[in-house]
């Protein structure tokens, strides 16, 4: 299973537009994608806008994005780039 630790840079955190962009890209992946706050807590479905927004990830917080399967490294790189874009 691949994973990326990413510090969220957007002023609004992983909410609203950044969350929508993240989920749109995640939905194109054939594998499951999970997102977890790095300080613990439950993993949520990275393809669910409601789950991502419910995580309440704020600017400067770190998340762990995980995926497993063929092509997961490329997808993880793309999702990490989205999450870390200011």
PEFEN-V967697 format. One record per pair of residues at least 12 apart in sequence whose ideal C-beta (glycine too) atoms are under 10 Angstrom apart, sorted by the first residue. I is the first residue (numbers start at 0). J is the second residue. D is the distance in Angstrom with one decimal. If there is no record, write none. Layout:
i=I j=J d=D
i=I j=J d=D
This chain:
i=0 j=30 d=9.7
i=0 j=31 d=9.9
i=0 j=33 d=9.3
i=0 j=65 d=5.8
i=0 j=66 d=7.3
i=0 j=67 d=4.1
i=0 j=68 d=8.9
i=0 j=71 d=7.8
i=1 j=30 d=9.7
i=1 j=64 d=8.9
i=1 j=65 d=7.0
i=1 j=66 d=5.8
i=1 j=67 d=6.8
i=1 j=68 d=8.9
i=1 j=70 d=10.0
i=1 j=71 d=4.7
i=1 j=72 d=5.3
i=1 j=73 d=9.6
i=1 j=74 d=8.6
i=1 j=75 d=5.2
i=1 j=76 d=9.4
i=2 j=33 d=8.8
i=2 j=35 d=9.1
i=2 j=63 d=5.5
i=2 j=64 d=6.4
i=2 j=65 d=4.3
i=2 j=66 d=7.7
i=2 j=67 d=9.2
i=2 j=71 d=9.2
i=2 j=75 d=7.0
i=2 j=79 d=9.6
i=3 j=62 d=8.8
i=3 j=63 d=7.2
i=3 j=64 d=4.9
i=3 j=65 d=8.1
i=3 j=66 d=9.0
i=3 j=72 d=9.2
i=3 j=74 d=9.8
i=3 j=75 d=4.8
i=3 j=76 d=7.3
i=3 j=77 d=10.0
i=3 j=78 d=7.2
i=3 j=79 d=4.2
i=3 j=80 d=9.5
i=3 j=82 d=8.4
i=3 j=83 d=9.2
i=4 j=37 d=6.2
i=4 j=61 d=5.8
i=4 j=62 d=7.6
i=4 j=63 d=5.4
i=4 j=64 d=8.2
i=4 j=79 d=8.5
i=5 j=34 d=9.4
i=5 j=37 d=8.9
i=5 j=56 d=9.8
i=5 j=60 d=9.6
i=5 j=61 d=6.6
i=5 j=62 d=5.7
i=5 j=63 d=7.9
i=5 j=64 d=6.4
i=5 j=75 d=9.4
i=5 j=78 d=8.0
i=5 j=79 d=4.7
i=5 j=80 d=8.7
i=5 j=81 d=9.0
i=5 j=82 d=4.5
i=5 j=83 d=5.1
i=6 j=37 d=8.9
i=6 j=58 d=8.9
i=6 j=59 d=6.5
i=6 j=60 d=7.2
i=6 j=61 d=5.0
i=6 j=62 d=8.2
i=6 j=79 d=9.9
i=6 j=82 d=8.3
i=6 j=83 d=6.4
i=7 j=21 d=9.9
i=7 j=36 d=10.0
i=7 j=56 d=5.4
i=7 j=57 d=7.2
i=7 j=58 d=6.0
i=7 j=59 d=6.9
i=7 j=60 d=5.6
i=7 j=61 d=7.4
i=7 j=62 d=6.4
i=7 j=81 d=9.9
i=7 j=82 d=5.5
i=7 j=83 d=7.0
i=7 j=84 d=9.3
i=7 j=85 d=9.5
i=8 j=58 d=6.7
i=8 j=59 d=8.0
i=8 j=82 d=7.8
i=8 j=83 d=5.2
i=8 j=84 d=6.2
i=8 j=85 d=4.3
i=9 j=56 d=9.4
i=9 j=57 d=9.5
i=9 j=58 d=6.3
i=9 j=81 d=9.3
i=9 j=82 d=8.1
i=9 j=83 d=8.7
i=9 j=84 d=6.6
i=9 j=85 d=6.0
i=10 j=57 d=9.6
i=10 j=58 d=5.7
i=10 j=85 d=7.2
i=11 j=56 d=9.9
i=11 j=57 d=8.5
i=11 j=58 d=7.3
i=12 j=52 d=9.5
i=12 j=54 d=9.1
i=12 j=55 d=7.5
i=12 j=56 d=5.0
i=12 j=57 d=4.1
i=12 j=58 d=5.1
i=12 j=59 d=8.4
i=12 j=60 d=7.0
i=12 j=62 d=9.9
i=12 j=82 d=9.7
i=13 j=34 d=7.9
i=13 j=36 d=9.9
i=13 j=51 d=6.1
i=13 j=52 d=7.9
i=13 j=54 d=6.9
i=13 j=55 d=8.7
i=13 j=56 d=3.9
i=13 j=57 d=8.2
i=13 j=58 d=9.0
i=13 j=60 d=8.2
i=13 j=62 d=6.8
i=13 j=81 d=9.0
i=13 j=82 d=6.1
i=14 j=51 d=8.2
i=14 j=52 d=5.8
i=14 j=54 d=9.1
i=14 j=55 d=7.7
i=14 j=56 d=7.3
i=14 j=57 d=8.2
i=14 j=58 d=9.6
i=15 j=48 d=9.7
i=15 j=52 d=7.9
i=17 j=51 d=9.1
i=17 j=56 d=9.2
i=17 j=58 d=10.0
i=17 j=81 d=6.8
i=17 j=82 d=7.2
i=17 j=83 d=10.0
i=17 j=84 d=7.3
i=17 j=85 d=9.6
i=18 j=34 d=9.9
i=18 j=47 d=9.9
i=18 j=48 d=5.9
i=18 j=49 d=9.5
i=18 j=50 d=9.6
i=18 j=51 d=4.6
i=18 j=52 d=5.5
i=18 j=54 d=8.9
i=18 j=56 d=8.5
i=18 j=81 d=9.5
i=18 j=82 d=9.4
i=19 j=48 d=6.3
i=19 j=51 d=8.9
i=19 j=52 d=9.3
i=20 j=78 d=9.6
i=20 j=81 d=5.4
i=20 j=82 d=9.4
i=20 j=84 d=8.5
i=21 j=34 d=8.3
i=21 j=45 d=7.2
i=21 j=46 d=9.5
i=21 j=48 d=8.7
i=21 j=51 d=6.4
i=21 j=62 d=10.0
i=21 j=64 d=8.8
i=21 j=77 d=9.5
i=21 j=78 d=6.1
i=21 j=79 d=9.9
i=21 j=81 d=5.0
i=21 j=82 d=6.3
i=21 j=84 d=9.9
i=22 j=34 d=9.9
i=22 j=44 d=9.2
i=22 j=45 d=7.1
i=22 j=46 d=6.1
i=22 j=47 d=7.0
i=22 j=48 d=4.8
i=22 j=49 d=9.4
i=22 j=50 d=8.9
i=22 j=51 d=6.0
i=22 j=52 d=9.3
i=22 j=78 d=9.7
i=22 j=81 d=9.6
i=23 j=46 d=9.4
i=23 j=48 d=9.0
i=23 j=81 d=9.2
i=24 j=45 d=9.3
i=24 j=46 d=9.6
i=24 j=74 d=7.6
i=24 j=77 d=5.8
i=24 j=78 d=6.1
i=24 j=80 d=9.4
i=24 j=81 d=6.3
i=25 j=44 d=8.7
i=25 j=45 d=4.5
i=25 j=46 d=4.8
i=25 j=47 d=8.9
i=25 j=48 d=9.8
i=25 j=51 d=8.7
i=25 j=64 d=8.8
i=25 j=66 d=8.6
i=25 j=74 d=7.6
i=25 j=77 d=9.1
i=25 j=78 d=6.2
i=25 j=81 d=9.1
i=26 j=45 d=8.9
i=26 j=46 d=5.0
i=26 j=47 d=9.3
i=26 j=48 d=9.6
i=27 j=46 d=9.4
i=27 j=74 d=8.1
i=27 j=77 d=9.3
i=28 j=45 d=8.5
i=28 j=46 d=7.9
i=28 j=66 d=6.7
i=28 j=68 d=8.1
i=28 j=70 d=7.3
i=28 j=71 d=7.7
i=28 j=73 d=9.2
i=28 j=74 d=4.6
i=28 j=75 d=9.3
i=28 j=77 d=9.0
i=28 j=78 d=8.5
i=29 j=66 d=9.8
i=29 j=68 d=6.6
i=29 j=69 d=7.8
i=29 j=70 d=7.3
i=29 j=71 d=9.4
i=29 j=74 d=9.0
i=30 j=65 d=9.8
i=30 j=66 d=5.2
i=30 j=67 d=6.0
i=30 j=68 d=3.5
i=30 j=69 d=7.8
i=30 j=70 d=7.6
i=30 j=71 d=5.8
i=30 j=74 d=7.5
i=31 j=44 d=7.5
i=31 j=45 d=7.9
i=31 j=46 d=7.9
i=31 j=65 d=8.5
i=31 j=66 d=6.9
i=31 j=67 d=7.2
i=31 j=68 d=8.0
i=31 j=71 d=9.6
i=32 j=44 d=7.3
i=32 j=45 d=3.3
i=32 j=46 d=6.0
i=32 j=47 d=9.7
i=32 j=64 d=6.8
i=32 j=65 d=7.2
i=32 j=66 d=5.0
i=32 j=67 d=9.4
i=32 j=68 d=9.9
i=32 j=71 d=8.6
i=32 j=74 d=7.2
i=32 j=75 d=8.4
i=32 j=78 d=7.0
i=33 j=45 d=5.8
i=33 j=46 d=9.5
i=33 j=50 d=9.5
i=33 j=63 d=8.3
i=33 j=64 d=7.5
i=33 j=65 d=4.7
i=33 j=66 d=7.6
i=33 j=67 d=9.3
i=34 j=46 d=9.8
i=34 j=47 d=9.6
i=34 j=50 d=7.8
i=34 j=51 d=6.3
i=34 j=54 d=6.5
i=34 j=56 d=8.0
i=34 j=62 d=5.5
i=34 j=63 d=7.3
i=34 j=64 d=5.5
i=34 j=65 d=7.7
i=34 j=78 d=8.5
i=34 j=82 d=8.5
i=35 j=54 d=8.2
i=35 j=61 d=9.9
i=35 j=62 d=6.6
i=35 j=63 d=4.8
i=35 j=64 d=8.3
i=35 j=65 d=7.4
i=36 j=54 d=6.3
i=36 j=55 d=8.7
i=36 j=56 d=6.6
i=36 j=57 d=10.0
i=36 j=60 d=6.5
i=36 j=61 d=7.5
i=36 j=62 d=5.9
i=36 j=63 d=7.8
i=37 j=56 d=9.9
i=37 j=60 d=7.6
i=37 j=61 d=4.0
i=37 j=62 d=6.2
i=37 j=63 d=5.5
i=38 j=60 d=8.2
i=38 j=61 d=7.8
i=38 j=62 d=9.9
i=40 j=54 d=7.8
i=41 j=53 d=9.8
i=41 j=54 d=8.8
i=42 j=54 d=9.6
i=42 j=63 d=8.4
i=42 j=65 d=7.3
i=43 j=62 d=9.9
i=45 j=62 d=9.7
i=45 j=64 d=6.6
i=45 j=65 d=8.3
i=45 j=66 d=7.8
i=45 j=74 d=9.6
i=45 j=78 d=7.2
i=51 j=82 d=9.9
i=56 j=82 d=8.3
i=58 j=85 d=8.7
i=61 j=82 d=9.6
i=62 j=78 d=9.8
i=62 j=79 d=9.3
i=62 j=82 d=6.5
i=62 j=83 d=9.9
i=64 j=76 d=9.9
i=64 j=78 d=5.2
i=64 j=79 d=6.2
i=64 j=81 d=9.6
i=64 j=82 d=6.9
i=66 j=78 d=8.0
